[in-house]
Amino acid sequence: MTDTTDTGEAARAAEDAAKGESKISVSRGMADWLISNRASLAFTSYQTGQLFLVGVTPQNKVSFNQQHFSRAMGVCYRPGRLYVGSLFQVWRLENMLMPGQLANKQFDMALIPRNAQTVGDVDVHEVGVTADGHVLFVNTKYSCLSQFDLTHSFRPMWKPPFISKLVAEDRCHLNGLAMEAGRPRYVTAVSRSDTVNGWRERRHEGGVLIDVETNEIVTEQLSMPHSPRVHDGQVYVLDSGRGQLVRIDPESGGRTDIAFCPGFLRGLAIHNGHAIVTISKPRDGSFQGLELDGELEKRDSEPWCGVLVVNLANGSIAEWIRIDGHIAELFDVAAMPGVRCPMSVGPDTIEIRNTHSFDAQALDAPEKSI
């Protein structure tokens, strides 16, 4: 049984609208793309601590559901479940609806926070789930991949071979994680630096893609790479310092540019022959010295903030979501196949106190001793 309310969300939306803090616009074909590809999207803004869920209403209009998760970062979707990395926790949200149910007469998925694993402020970036259900996250502050631990903040599972010890120094800015067949396969880092914040002087070149299984560096010819993903035997990476979505041959390390995107790239999902990426505006002149800055100038273009849907066959931008105003930086994005119109409930809302569900048949099940 389920019960949901949305009065608090509506009030916050009205307050934001009154302030004029942000304006969201979409390409004319965005709703049709979501419908024809039978998917919805989740993306995050760490700048404002927002989780966005994007779907299509019964009236075929694009729906945006927005909730606050402090410093929202990596997102990882599994059927009926969404993981969200935040400032010092990794959240697990569960769909409380039964098949055929709708929340608020519109949403076919209602994601409710059911667990928050406290890991501390270790600068959680991307999140993945292994074949046996263990949650992995990129522990950027300690330059390693980590799992949850029942006693400690985290359990380190792997570190790059050039990192000499685990200390809270963000030495190489390890940031992206590609899973393959339920296991960690590739990671990205801004550099091979092994000193505190050493990566900051290596933003324009020397970015690496590392094979986790072999510890080999597949390529070190990237600029501020993010978000590796494995698809059809190839590795896709955001070459963010150049503004390019690229394909990497895992054998040779050869790089092929697919599409230039007008902003700083973070976050990549691949669905039905398309790459979904997030782009951000610069922060405090952060584009200076990067090839991205020159490319924007050469193309007589300004950077913007939003989500792009890229056709992998020809590199064209098929559809887009644009955000103007207060929100200028996004992080991760995930496709949610088979979901038409999702919503979530935030951990700091009135709704979470008054949104309840339980298995109505539990009392009819064979009982065990209590």
Phi and psi in degrees as a GROMACS rama.xvg file:
@    title "Ramachandran Plot"
@    xaxis  label "Phi"
@    yaxis  label "Psi"
@TYPE xy
-138.304  154.264  THR-2
-149.643  123.74  ASP-3
-130.197  152.472  THR-4
-133.395  159.06  THR-5
-136.421  20.9198  ASP-6
-65.8105  -40.0534  THR-7
-65.0069  -42.7894  GLY-8
-62.317  -42.4351  GLU-9
-62.3584  -40.1271  ALA-10
-64.6376  -41.7134  ALA-11
-66.3949  -39.6268  ARG-12
-61.9391  -41.4033  ALA-13
-65.0698  -39.1598  ALA-14
-64.4242  -44.5519  GLU-15
-62.244  -41  ASP-16
-63.2221  -40.2529  ALA-17
-64.2749  -36.5583  ALA-18
-75.7454  -18.5665  LYS-19
66.2481  33.5117  GLY-20
-71.166  -35.6531  GLU-21
-152.61  151.386  SER-22
-129.902  127.378  LYS-23
-108.852  127.687  ILE-24
-127.423  156.26  SER-25
-133.804  156.855  VAL-26
-66.3152  156.402  SER-27
-61.4549  -29.6428  ARG-28
-97.71  9.16601  GLY-29
-61.6211  -44.8668  MET-30
-62.2648  -44.1288  ALA-31
-62.8505  -36.7779  ASP-32
-64.4566  -44.969  TRP-33
-62.5033  -41.1  LEU-34
-67.4572  -49.0362  ILE-35
-68.1902  -27.8537  SER-36
-96.3435  5.16512  ASN-37
47.885  56.3001  ARG-38
-151.737  158.257  ALA-39
-124.99  175.661  SER-40
-128.351  150.854  LEU-41
-125.855  131.793  ALA-42
-144.141  161.664  PHE-43
-126.721  154.532  THR-44
-125.268  108.917  SER-45
-72.1743  -26.2916  TYR-46
-58.7179  -44.6641  GLN-47
-109.822  -2.43099  THR-48
68.0233  51.8314  GLY-49
-122.242  138.54  GLN-50
-106.636  122.159  LEU-51
-106.125  133.232  PHE-52
-115.703  128.974  LEU-53
-119.096  126.085  VAL-54
-147.543  -160.278  GLY-55
-130.729  129.548  VAL-56
-73.9855  168.242  THR-57
-59.0192  -19.8258  PRO-58
-91.025  11.1061  GLN-59
63.5182  32.4874  ASN-60
-104.959  147.329  LYS-61
-68.7024  130.58  VAL-62
-107.315  136.408  SER-63
-121.376  120.928  PHE-64
-112.711  128.348  ASN-65
-128.085  128.752  GLN-66
-135.9  156.904  GLN-67
-96.259  124.646  HIS-68
-132.095  116.401  PHE-69
-51.6184  123.88  SER-70
48.9143  56.2327  ARG-71
-61.4425  127.538  ALA-72
-125.824  -113.576  MET-73
-65.4335  142.311  GLY-74
-125.308  142.829  VAL-75
-140.196  121.077  CYS-76
-103.459  133.093  TYR-77
-127.326  150.667  ARG-78
-46.3615  118.591  PRO-79
78.2243  6.75322  GLY-80
-147.155  141.031  ARG-81
-134.08  129.209  LEU-82
-100.789  138.767  TYR-83
-132.889  119.735  VAL-84
-78.6355  141.961  GLY-85
-138.999  -165.798  SER-86
-55.0967  -47.4475  LEU-87
-140.753  13.0407  PHE-88
-139.398  158.788  GLN-89
-115.404  118.396  VAL-90
-90.7234  144.541  TRP-91
-115.675  118.798  ARG-92
-107.811  135.639  LEU-93
-118.034  143.928  GLU-94
-75.4552  118.852  ASN-95
-88.8199  -3.7684  MET-96
-88.1201  145.753  LEU-97
-87.6432  159.159  MET-98
-53.026  131.69  PRO-99
89.5577  -12.6729  GLY-100
-81.6995  151.925  GLN-101
-125.53  141.685  LEU-102
-95.5764  132.549  ALA-103
53.1375  32.7024  ASN-104
62.3023  17.6879  LYS-105
-144.518  -39.3943  GLN-106
-95.0523  126.575  PHE-107
-92.0724  1.78805  ASP-108
-144.619  129.255  MET-109
-123.362  104.867  ALA-110
-91.4754  121.606  LEU-111
-118.317  131.729  ILE-112
-61.5485  120.814  PRO-113
-114.801  -16.6112  ARG-114
-156.278  143.534  ASN-115
-132.679  109.095  ALA-116
-83.087  119.152  GLN-117
-83.8633  116.846  THR-118
-115.35  -6.7612  VAL-119
85.4597  170.499  GLY-120
-79.2931  83.3018  ASP-121
-109.171  15.5903  VAL-122
58.7371  58.2869  ASP-123
-58.852  127.509  VAL-124
-107.32  -108.859  HIS-125
-83.2878  158.204  GLU-126
-128.191  142.294  VAL-127
-141.398  165.692  GLY-128
-127.649  129.823  VAL-129
-77.8313  170.49  THR-130
-60.942  -30.1928  ALA-131
-95.7417  14.5235  ASP-132
90.5004  4.19062  GLY-133
-79.1317  137.278  HIS-134
-87.0144  126.416  VAL-135
-107.312  145.791  LEU-136
-143.051  151.404  PHE-137
-79.1938  113.305  VAL-138
-94.4046  86.7301  ASN-139
-67.7408  -38.8775  THR-140
-62.1697  -36.0437  LYS-141
-100.903  7.52251  TYR-142
56.6924  45.6486  SER-143
-152.893  166.775  CYS-144
-90.0729  139.961  LEU-145
-134.293  157.68  SER-146
-117.011  167.386  GLN-147
-67.2265  151.523  PHE-148
-134.901  136.701  ASP-149
-69.4757  -23.4973  LEU-150
-108.538  -43.962  THR-151
-101.086  174.135  HIS-152
-61.3401  -38.0963  SER-153
-163.851  165.966  PHE-154
-117.244  109.4  ARG-155
-65.5277  133.879  PRO-156
-114.751  -25.0406  MET-157
-165.236  145.987  TRP-158
-137.911  153.741  LYS-159
-59.5989  147.429  PRO-160
-63.6108  -22.141  PRO-161
-87.1327  -5.14606  PHE-162
-87.6353  117.85  ILE-163
-79.3404  -29.1303  SER-164
-158.428  159.125  LYS-165
-89.6509  107.724  LEU-166
-139.073  156.322  VAL-167
-79.8319  65.9647  ALA-168
-124.873  2.07603  GLU-169
41.8424  61.09  ASP-170
-71.3489  -43.1341  ARG-171
-116.71  -1.82153  CYS-172
54.3611  58.1659  HIS-173
-60.3739  128.912  LEU-174
-141.183  -27.7336  ASN-175
-120.515  150.193  GLY-176
-137.171  125.347  LEU-177
-108.027  125.323  ALA-178
-97.958  145.738  MET-179
-140.086  123.167  GLU-180
52.7104  39.7331  ALA-181
77.0007  19.5201  GLY-182
-139.096  153.12  ARG-183
-70.072  131.201  PRO-184
-119.874  -46.0114  ARG-185
-134.679  150.836  TYR-186
-133.069  159.392  VAL-187
-116.775  148.907  THR-188
-144.434  150.084  ALA-189
-70.8808  -25.6214  VAL-190
-161.36  179.465  SER-191
-100.083  23.3387  ARG-192
-64.1876  144.796  SER-193
-127.836  33.2276  ASP-194
-132.657  161.654  THR-195
-55.9851  124.597  VAL-196
52.6933  25.7433  ASN-197
-62.4429  -24.8483  GLY-198
-64.2089  -24.0148  TRP-199
-64.0019  -23.688  ARG-200
-93.4535  7.61517  GLU-201
-126.032  28.7882  ARG-202
-70.4283  -31.8878  ARG-203
-82.4026  -18.1096  HIS-204
-159.07  168.383  GLU-205
85.1151  8.33735  GLY-206
-67.3235  141.938  GLY-207
-121.692  148.706  VAL-208
-113.478  123.883  LEU-209
-117.918  134.851  ILE-210
-81.8931  113.722  ASP-211
-66.0325  -34.5224  VAL-212
-70.7943  -34.8226  GLU-213
-107.114  -11.8552  THR-214
67.6085  9.90194  ASN-215
-83.9739  144.994  GLU-216
-86.3602  114.629  ILE-217
-69.7938  -42.9542  VAL-218
-153.722  149.302  THR-219
-126.32  29.8285  GLU-220
-106.423  30.0378  GLN-221
-110.318  162.435  LEU-222
-122.096  110.94  SER-223
49.498  54.8367  MET-224
-68.2311  151.808  PRO-225
-143.32  159.365  HIS-226
53.3566  61.56  SER-227
-68.276  144.939  PRO-228
-141.949  141.334  ARG-229
-98.0436  130.034  VAL-230
-153.282  123.18  HIS-231
53.1571  42.088  ASP-232
77.7779  1.2496  GLY-233
-115.65  161.151  GLN-234
-112.805  125.366  VAL-235
-103.119  137.924  TYR-236
-140.239  149.256  VAL-237
-91.0495  111.67  LEU-238
-87.7254  74.7529  ASP-239
-63.6557  -36.8065  SER-240
-65.8912  -16.7511  GLY-241
-105.054  -9.70308  ARG-242
75.1112  24.4213  GLY-243
-117.219  136.534  GLN-244
-84.3564  124.319  LEU-245
-127.39  158.669  VAL-246
-113.279  132.708  ARG-247
-112.991  128.737  ILE-248
-75.7523  116.274  ASP-249
-67.7625  -17.6577  PRO-250
-84.5325  -48.4653  GLU-251
-96.7416  -19.6517  SER-252
79.9404  4.5117  GLY-253
-63.9378  144.461  GLY-254
-114.288  133.87  ARG-255
-123.751  122.753  THR-256
-74.2756  136.219  ASP-257
-108.188  -47.5163  ILE-258
-155.522  139.457  ALA-259
-89.4193  136.969  PHE-260
-124.604  132.969  CYS-261
-80.9141  66.1357  PRO-262
171.673  177.664  GLY-263
-83.5927  120.957  PHE-264
-83.3052  129.771  LEU-265
-148.646  134.754  ARG-266
92.5719  124.509  GLY-267
-147.023  132.74  LEU-268
-132.614  146.796  ALA-269
-120.812  128.18  ILE-270
-150.668  124.739  HIS-271
50.8879  49.1838  ASN-272
75.709  13.2913  GLY-273
-126.947  146.644  HIS-274
-102.887  129.292  ALA-275
-106.327  122.008  ILE-276
-129.299  154.394  VAL-277
-105.535  144.488  THR-278
-126.93  150.721  ILE-279
-132.572  157.629  SER-280
-78.6518  160.969  LYS-281
-69.7752  152.494  PRO-282
-112.35  114.732  ARG-283
52.9441  50.5573  ASP-284
67.5342  25.8988  GLY-285
-69.3589  -12.0499  SER-286
-83.1743  -14.8742  PHE-287
-61.5409  132.725  GLN-288
87.5461  -6.53307  GLY-289
-97.3618  149.627  LEU-290
-60.9144  -29.0482  GLU-291
-54.5638  -42.1675  LEU-292
-59.8084  -46.6705  ASP-293
-66.5707  -36.8881  GLY-294
-65.3043  -39.8062  GLU-295
-63.9206  -42.1079  LEU-296
-65.1993  -42.0362  GLU-297
-63.187  -34.4028  LYS-298
-91.0146  5.89949  ARG-299
51.5949  52.1806  ASP-300
-132.391  151.182  SER-301
-104.201  145.165  GLU-302
-71.225  149.393  PRO-303
-139.756  174.493  TRP-304
-113.473  131.41  CYS-305
166.445  -159.432  GLY-306
-125.961  131.976  VAL-307
-115.243  141.859  LEU-308
-108.785  113.585  VAL-309
-106.827  129.007  VAL-310
-75.3378  114.847  ASN-311
-68.6184  -21.6137  LEU-312
-71.3502  -34.8869  ALA-313
-132.291  -1.16622  ASN-314
77.5133  7.57916  GLY-315
-81.7924  152.209  SER-316
-83.2937  110.053  ILE-317
-78.7121  -46.3699  ALA-318
-146.93  169.156  GLU-319
-156.228  157.756  TRP-320
-124.094  130.921  ILE-321
-122.295  137.498  ARG-322
-120.365  123.684  ILE-323
-119.248  146.237  ASP-324
113.894  -136.237  GLY-325
-64.0141  -40.5556  HIS-326
-80.8062  119.331  ILE-327
-124.774  -10.7272  ALA-328
-134.161  131.501  GLU-329
-116.484  166.931  LEU-330
-123.124  -88.2274  PHE-331
-104.815  165.434  ASP-332
-145.364  146.79  VAL-333
-138.762  141.107  ALA-334
-86.954  145.012  ALA-335
-122.778  84.1852  MET-336
-62.1969  142.828  PRO-337
78.9602  3.23549  GLY-338
-111.134  127.931  VAL-339
-92.0458  -47.4652  ARG-340
-144.963  91.4867  CYS-341
-89.1762  155.573  PRO-342
-136.945  164.986  MET-343
-138.968  168.596  SER-344
-119.505  131.958  VAL-345
-81.9041  156.123  GLY-346
-72.443  -17.7339  PRO-347
-110.199  30.3854  ASP-348
-110.766  162.205  THR-349
-66.0213  -33.9327  ILE-350
-58.1231  -36.9393  GLU-351
-66.6097  -25.1453  ILE-352
-75.8067  -28.1382  ARG-353
-115.398  11.9984  ASN-354
-106.508  112.838  THR-355
-125.082  147.972  HIS-356
-148.403  151.165  SER-357
-157.047  162.828  PHE-358
-83.241  107.329  ASP-359
-66.5407  -17.3352  ALA-360
-95.7843  2.10414  GLN-361
-61.0005  -38.8929  ALA-362
-70.9386  -18.6151  LEU-363
-89.057  -8.65499  ASP-364
-75.3373  154.918  ALA-365
-54.8197  130.113  PRO-366
-89.5358  148.378  GLU-367
-106.103  165.54  LYS-368
-63.4341  139.91  SER-369
